Amino acid sequence: MRNILSLILVAMALTGCGVQSIPESKNAVEAAFSEVTNQYKRRADLVPQLVEVVKGYAKQEEKVLTEVTEARARATAITIDPSKVSPQQLAEFQKSQGSLSQALGRLLVASENYPELKSNANFRDLQAQLEGTENRITVARQRVISAVQDFNNQVTVPPTSWTNSLFYHFEKMAQWDLSADEKTQVEKPPKIGF
């Protein structure tokens, strides 16, 4: 009877110390990463449609269209496995997605020179979908940041870190960060003159 009571007490203590919460937290990180990649895929799927609509109006913007197409190809070529992502893989993934964001920005700026394009219903619809997707990407990235923070707390802060040390041996995960190009934009925002 005493052994059974001891076993029950040990089981209760372990459930409160991360035996369940650490794997659940790791699963939450993987799900959040999957949502980010899902939103990036949605954006990549919209890009060819947007490029085709702009092509019909802006023949002289061929360089910008080529940049967008090439950036999309680079961004879709890099995939990450959320369960095994390294800081280097995450940085490379973020860099390719940042390059696509910048190329799309240049495309939308170039489209400002074509009033008939801006009034085209297909262009307006695609632009609205792209803006909505960018908002979804931002929310998904925020969820990754939160999920990674929670996981890192689970594996580094006692008492759950003790359980991690005994049973799992998980390392801290790399946190989402800005690419070098994005950091430059934040540090030196574009000048707007009137």
Summary of the structure (lengths in Angstrom):
residues: 194
radius of gyration: 22.8
end to end distance: 83.3
largest distance: 84.9
contacts: 544
relative contact order: 0.16
helix: 78%
strand: 0%
